[in-house]
Every structure is written in C-alpha cells, then in structure tokens.
Amino acid sequence: MAVLQNLENKIKMVMIISSLFLIGCVVISLGSIVIARGMVSDAQKKVYVLDGNVPVLVKQTTMEETFDVEAKSDIEMFHHFFFTLAPDDKYIRYTMEKAMYLIDETGLAQYNALKEKGFYNNLIGTSTICSIFCDSIRLNKDSLTFTYYGRQRIERRTNILMREIVTAGNLKKVPRTENNPHGILITNWRTLYNRDLEERKKSEY
C-alpha cells in the first residue's frame, strides 16, 4: 500500500514538472514570436539609400510624422508651378498642368479668370518673366488650413516689379500618385493680397 502511494506521489510530481515545463515552453515560444515580429517590423522600417557608392541607413516614417514637411513642400510646389511663368505658351501649359494636379477646381477657376483677361497672352507679347519666392508658410494641422506668404518678381523689358502675394486655403489628404507625390490636395484656394512692393527700372545700355 505504501509502495502504491509512493508511486502515485512520484507520478503527480512528474505530471507537475511536465506541466510546468510545457507552460515554460509555451511562454518562451510566444515571447520569441513577439520579439521576432517586433524585430522584423523595425527592420522593414529601415531602408538603405545609396549616396554615391556609400549605403546610408534611413528610417521609414508615417505620413503623420512628416505631415508638416510634406504639406509645406506641396504648398510651395503648387505656388512655384502657378506663379513661375515664362513668355512661352508651351511652358505655361506645362506648369499649369502640373499645378492643377495639386489643387481642386478653385485653382482652375483662377487660371481661367487670368486667361480670359488676356494675362498670359500679354505676358508672352511683352516677354515678361515671372518668378516667386516663398517667405513663409503658416500651417494649422488641426484645421488643415494654411496661409502662404511670398514675393513675386516680374521682369519686363524696361523694369522689374516686386509684388507681395498672400494666399490661403485648406488641405485634403488623398492617395499618393506620380503627379501628387505628397498625397495632399489644396482646396478652397484664394488670394488674400497681391500688391506692388517696389518697381525698379532696368539699366539701359
């Protein structure tokens, strides 16, 4: 009888040890899976970019982390395309086509209004060159609104005119495409100020 009881105790002990060993294996396996998944996820966020022949490690980020930079770049890119003009109808069509991918119908409405007034024909006829310089962009991430502050340089045959340009609008997140790499669309765009700052006559030779 004592032998049977001793045997039962040994069997119970073996069962307890086996159960603890099995639980330990399960915990270790699950922990390994979690750690491995984390390592793989971190590895996928790291990308090597070649700088000449030297690989440089960069880290992938989400759009939320880079929204400020991408939004300001998108706004500046649109204004560059819309306000940088040369006395070349093909170039104007090219830049306007690029600009229209970054804005809704409010941009097209302003373009058509300028076109109907003969602005672009006059620019070509007088060999005028327009360029724009961004001073600053005020961005509100909560309301997705912005205000753009810039200066436009208008060079004619006889003079150079500097103008102050202030525009405002809203931003809308859209899928990224080749023509809209930041995935941000400007909406409700409007011009707040567009006034002369100074006019300088060009030197005559």
WODA-V717247 format. One line per field, one symbol per residue. ss: DSSP state (H for helix, E for strand, - for the rest). phi: phi as a letter, one per 40 degrees, with the letter a starting at -180 (. if undefined). Layout:
ss->???
phi->???
//
This chain:
ss->-HHHHHHHHHHHHHHHHHHHHHHHHHHHHHHHHHHHHHHHHHHH-EEEEEE--EEEEEE---HHHHHHHHHHHHHHHHHHHHH-E---HHHHHHHHHHHH--E-HHHHHHHHHHHH--HHHHHHH---EEEEEEEEEEEE----EEEEEEEEEEE---EEEEEEEEEEEEEEE----------EEEEEEEEEEEEEEEEEE----
phi->.ccccccccccccccccccccccccccccccccccccccccccccbbcbcbgbbcbcbbcbccccbcdccccccccccccccbcbbcacccccccccccccbaccccccccccccccgcccccccbfcbbbbbccabcbbcccfbabbbabbbbbbcbabbbbcbbbaabbbcbccbccbccgbbcbfcaccbabcbabbcccbb
//
